[in-house]
Amino acid sequence: MQSLNQFTLTEAVKESFKTEEGSRLKFLLETFIEHLHDYTRETNLTHQEWMGVLNFLYDCGKISTPERHEFILLSDVLGFSALVDMINTRGGATEGSNLGPFYLDDAPVKNLGDDLATGREGVIVMAKGTVRDILGKPLAGAIIDTWQADATGTYPIQEQERGQDKYDLRGKFTTNERGEYWYTTVLPKPYTVPYDGPVGDLLRAGNRHAWRAAHLHFIIRAAGYRDITTEVFFANTDYIDNDAVFGVRKSLIAALKPVKKGQDLGVSVQRQPDAMFEFEFVLAPE
Amino acid sequence: MQSLNQFTLTEAVKESFKTEEGSRLKFLLETFIEHLHDYTRETNLTHQEWMGVLNFLYDCGKISTPERHEFILLSDVLGFSALVDMINTRGGATEGSNLGPFYLDDAPVKNLGDDLATGREGVIVMAKGTVRDILGKPLAGAIIDTWQADATGTYPIQEQERGQDKYDLRGKFTTNERGEYWYTTVLPKPYTVPYDGPVGDLLRAGNRHAWRAAHLHFIIRAAGYRDITTEVFFANTDYIDNDAVFGVRKSLIAALKPVKKGQDLGVSVQRQPDAMFEFEFVLAPE
């Protein structure tokens, strides 16, 4: 008969899982059990606190839907998502950042110079840059898959009931033979992550706000290279120093520059921009 | 502008929670963030694994109902519940063990010597013992609140659709002036924890079974003393060495002894037992 106590229990739990020796699953499970038990011992967790944690997870489950994954949101506000992005960034490549909940994999195909902001009001910006590999070689035919909020901080997909098209403010551009991309769009505004659920309660308990710094989402793909999921932010904008989900990296901040009337942009665009920024995406080989 | 990387991120997340200096909440949150981030760094968690963890939690939420708390079950099979029970056991007092999902706080009041197993078939056992404080003083008027499965490993509350009474096989006894309790009941059989959900998948991935060793549940209460929630197991029974939820402690195992016909039991009982066991409960002051 095993005589377990709070110190010997951890090994017993680890040994109860009979997973393949040396497997990734074994390592992930055992490391998790060690941290969970260490946490419990270090905090001398009470029954009430333990039940509080489990009921918090229960409540996260109850508010979740296929459109709202409260556990991803929880991961975001705890910096878990950002940490996984950081760990999985390849040396020399553009840093990764949050995918977020609004990605659609079938965004409309666009042509270089198109305007994503068709008919929308706000600050019109030109995005411009090059996709390169980590040795600096421009990548022709790379896909720039982008989506964003509008000038009120709302994604059209959130406003379908009010007649908005979910494919609006998103598109797939293909880089030209010099690896270049350019298009115009409306400058997005900051918005809050959903804070009417358990994660919102956690933010309130920690006197934290729910605001994200304004950003554009990107997934960059090129054959033979590792995809990059990232975001581009804008210098000196609100929440750039305290984004609620820790998405901002210094290397992902672009500088907006005013565009003068009649200024030579070097490329042709559908719509006259008020400002522009340049951003280079760098992909690492697969 | 903060330039966060995978090492500086952890402090930034901790600092984002503006909780009261020196508070329990601050300590619990910061220690959790440290362990979560350490885990992520130590395992170099991939995006796919990260999403797997979050979707596992999502699925646990989806299968949960007020009657089925999959997160408690998850806590049970990871030894988290057992560890909290161990940590919160007071020195000299009876060790704590799982509350489980079937407790009702309004079990019927019973008299010493009553039979909990009314009309049920199986091995009839007499439970007998004393409730004491940690100095050995018998506690008169202590409440023995007990509930259990039947001889098929089923709780009547699980079989209400088949006409069973949810208050069956449970009751509250009060110790006499010498701190003694005794009653008869049917010997419970082992049963499985629910394994048709995400936690069942986890058990299968770890080649683990879902069986609990046979047990009786108890909450012991006495004015001025700390409640004890625990279980009593039986020596040499199935799964005593590998209970699926790590509930067994050496000190919680009782020895069953046969009862001969006409044997003097020292107390009067409603029903002739086939066997008996003695168990002493020890309470620590509040």
Interface residues (C-beta under 8 A of the other chain):
Chain A: M1 Q2 S3 L4 N5 Q6 L9 T10 A12 V13 S16 F17 K18 T19 L25 F27 L28 L29 T31 F32 I33 H35 L36 H37 D38 Y39 T40 R41 E42 T43 N44 L45 T46 H47 E49 W50 L54 N55 L57 Y58 C60 G61 K62 S64 H69 E70 F71 I72 S75 L78 G79 F80 S81 A82 L83 V84 D85 M86 I87 N88 A205 G206 N207 R208 I240 D241 N242 F246 V248 R249 K250 I253
Chain B: M1 Q2 S3 L4 N5 Q6 L9 T10 A12 V13 S16 F17 K18 T19 L25 F27 L28 L29 T31 F32 I33 H35 L36 H37 D38 Y39 T40 R41 E42 T43 N44 L45 T46 H47 E49 W50 L54 N55 L57 Y58 C60 G61 K62 S64 H69 E70 F71 I72 S75 L78 G79 F80 S81 A82 L83 V84 D85 M86 I87 N88 A205 G206 N207 R208 I240 D241 N242 F246 V248 R249 K250 I253
